[in-house]
Amino acid sequence: MNLIASAVAKLEEKVKNSGCEEGSVSLARNPKMPVCQYPRGVCVEACFGDRHGHVVTPAPVQTCTKVSFMFGAPLESPVERTAACAIINAVTAFFCINRRVSACDESRHALCRSELAAALAGARVYVAGDARALPDGGGIVFIDDSADADVVLVVGPGLIATDSLAAVEGALGKKRLICLGPSTAGVATLLSIEHWCPYGH
């Protein structure tokens, strides 16, 4: 079972017998939505009830489905994982499990980067997923092999692309794993993985 399927299994336990399992959810690209400064990709927004969640992804999808489509599914394709991550974010927001569903204001970007740089000072860092605007200085060294990293940073696309997801799964329980931004918030919350989004809301 991959990491996303594990998060879905946790969500299924939490919403069991709530009546929301068969609730409808819509997914669509939303290029106008403000997103976190770190991930690079297409923003896919999920709407469930009166709550919204999104994921920045290299594999966008537009569809209407039910929450239960994810339950028990292997979620082996990037498009399926995109849908699952966006739905997880919306549903965990609906149940008030996840309180970081929207990106911070652009005025907070520099402060977030400097604080992240301080948290990573002196570390060898592998970035899972296509990223930008990463912090620098403080002796941070970005490397290409997750096996040699002290810290694995996960942006939204890192949960979607097959190679980067494999690197994240390989690091789980062995290295410091930090998920960045609202795209990763639902999965991180459900699986108790460290999450960095100090100014998201």
C-alpha positions as a printed Julia matrix, in Angstrom:
201×3 Matrix{Float64}:
   0.0    0.0     0.0
   1.53   3.34   -1.02
   1.65   6.39    1.22
  -1.44   8.01   -0.29
  -3.48   4.82    0.01
  -2.39   4.61    3.66
  -3.64   8.16    4.26
  -6.93   7.27    2.56
  -7.31   4.26    4.86
  -6.86   6.54    7.88
  -9.44   8.96    6.5
 -11.86   6.11    5.87
 -11.63   5.17    9.56
 -12.34   8.74   10.62
 -15.4    9.28    8.43
 -16.88   5.8     8.86
 -20.65   5.87    9.41
 -20.73   9.66    9.05
 -22.76   9.49    5.85
 -20.07  11.43    4.03
 -18.57   8.37    2.36
 -20.98   8.71   -0.55
 -20.77  12.47   -0.66
 -20.05  14.06   -4.02
 -16.81  15.86   -4.67
 -15.81  17.87   -7.73
 -12.28  18.35   -8.96
 -11.16  21.04  -11.39
  -8.11  23.03  -12.33
  -8.01  26.4   -10.64
  -5.19  28.55  -12.05
  -6.46  31.6   -10.13
  -6.07  30.08   -6.68
  -3.14  31.47   -4.66
  -0.78  28.58   -4.0
   2.26  27.94   -1.86
   5.53  29.36   -3.16
   7.37  26.02   -3.09
   5.64  23.5    -5.43
   5.66  23.81   -9.21
   2.73  22.38  -11.19
  -0.98  22.74  -11.88
  -3.42  23.55   -9.08
  -6.32  21.09   -8.84
  -9.07  22.1    -6.41
 -11.51  19.71   -4.75
 -14.88  20.93   -3.46
 -16.69  18.92   -0.8
 -19.7   20.42    0.95
 -18.7   23.98    1.78
 -14.99  23.17    2.01
 -12.22  23.33   -0.55
  -8.82  21.69   -0.72
  -6.2   21.6    -3.42
  -2.99  19.98   -4.57
  -0.3   21.31   -6.88
   0.41  18.44   -9.23
   2.13  17.38  -12.47
  -0.93  15.23  -13.3
  -4.07  17.4   -13.31
  -7.56  15.95  -13.38
 -11.1   17.33  -13.77
 -14.03  15.17  -12.73
 -16.94  14.65  -10.36
 -16.83  11.6    -8.12
 -17.59  10.33   -4.63
 -15.32  10.34   -1.6
 -15.6    6.56   -1.46
 -13.9    6.14   -4.85
 -10.6    6.22   -2.97
 -11.46   3.64   -0.33
  -9.57   0.41   -0.92
  -8.16   1.63   -4.24
  -4.43   1.08   -4.85
  -4.05   4.62   -6.27
  -1.22   3.53   -8.52
  -1.46   6.23  -11.19
  -0.43   9.88  -10.77
  -3.92  11.07  -11.8
  -5.54   8.89   -9.12
  -3.1   10.19   -6.51
  -3.85  13.78   -7.58
  -7.56  13.2    -7.07
  -6.99  11.46   -3.74
  -4.7   14.16   -2.33
  -7.08  16.97   -3.3
 -10.08  15.1    -1.88
  -8.17  14.3     1.33
  -7.44  18.0     1.79
 -11.08  19.0     1.26
 -12.56  16.26    3.44
 -10.1   16.74    6.3
 -10.92  20.45    6.18
 -14.64  19.63    6.31
 -14.09  17.55    9.45
 -11.74  20.18   10.95
  -8.9   17.67   11.05
  -6.74  19.82    8.78
  -6.51  23.56    9.37
  -3.97  24.43    6.67
  -5.95  24.37    3.43
  -5.01  27.75    1.93
  -1.64  29.28    1.14
  -0.33  32.27    3.01
  -0.28  35.77    1.55
   2.63  36.58   -0.73
   3.81  39.12    1.87
   4.72  36.15    4.11
   6.8   34.27    1.55
  10.19  35.72    2.43
   9.61  35.19    6.15
   8.53  31.59    5.56
  11.66  30.92    3.46
  14.0   32.44    6.05
  12.41  30.43    8.86
  12.6   27.25    6.81
  16.26  27.99    6.06
  16.92  28.28    9.8
  15.14  24.96   10.43
  17.29  23.26    7.77
  20.61  24.9     8.66
  23.57  22.61    8.01
  21.46  19.78    6.59
  21.8   17.77    3.42
  18.36  18.09    1.84
  16.6   16.07   -0.82
  13.52  17.67   -2.38
  10.76  15.26   -3.43
   8.78  16.82   -6.24
   9.24  19.69   -8.65
   9.97  22.74   -6.49
  10.99  26.37   -6.68
  11.77  29.25   -4.28
  13.7   26.97   -1.94
  15.63  28.53    0.95
  19.37  28.98    0.7
  22.25  29.86    2.98
  22.8   28.47    6.44
  24.95  25.67    5.11
  22.02  23.89    3.45
  23.17  21.49    0.73
  20.58  20.24   -1.77
  21.4   16.77   -3.06
  20.03  14.48   -5.76
  19.99  11.19   -3.84
  17.49  10.79   -1.01
  19.63   8.0     0.49
  22.33  10.55    1.36
  19.95  13.17    2.78
  19.45  14.24    6.38
  16.08  15.74    5.5
  13.54  14.95    2.8
  11.34  17.92    1.88
   8.07  16.99    0.21
   6.16  19.43   -1.99
   2.77  18.59   -3.51
   4.14  17.01   -6.72
   6.35  14.79   -4.57
   3.26  12.88   -3.46
   2.07  12.43   -7.04
   5.05  11.49   -9.24
   5.99   7.82   -8.93
   9.75   8.28   -8.43
   9.47  11.01   -5.83
   6.74   9.17   -3.92
   9.03   6.12   -3.77
  11.78   8.3    -2.29
   9.38   9.67    0.33
   8.22   6.19    1.25
  11.83   5.03    1.52
  12.64   7.87    3.91
   9.59   7.41    6.15
  10.67   6.38    9.62
  14.37   6.62    8.7
  14.98  10.31    8.03
  13.46  13.61    8.97
  10.54  14.05    6.59
   8.94  17.48    6.2
   5.85  18.08    4.07
   5.53  21.65    2.78
   2.43  23.73    2.23
  -1.33  23.12    1.98
  -1.03  20.57   -0.84
   0.52  18.05    1.54
  -1.35  19.01    4.7
  -4.08  16.36    4.67
  -1.72  13.44    4.08
   0.77  14.75    6.65
  -1.94  15.23    9.26
  -3.49  11.79    8.77
  -0.11  10.03    8.87
   1.42  12.2    11.63
   4.26  13.42    9.4
   5.97  16.72   10.21
   4.32  19.55    8.28
   5.65  23.02    7.49
   3.14  25.73    6.74
   3.5   28.36    9.47
   1.4   31.05    7.79
  -1.15  29.02    5.86
  -4.75  29.14    6.98
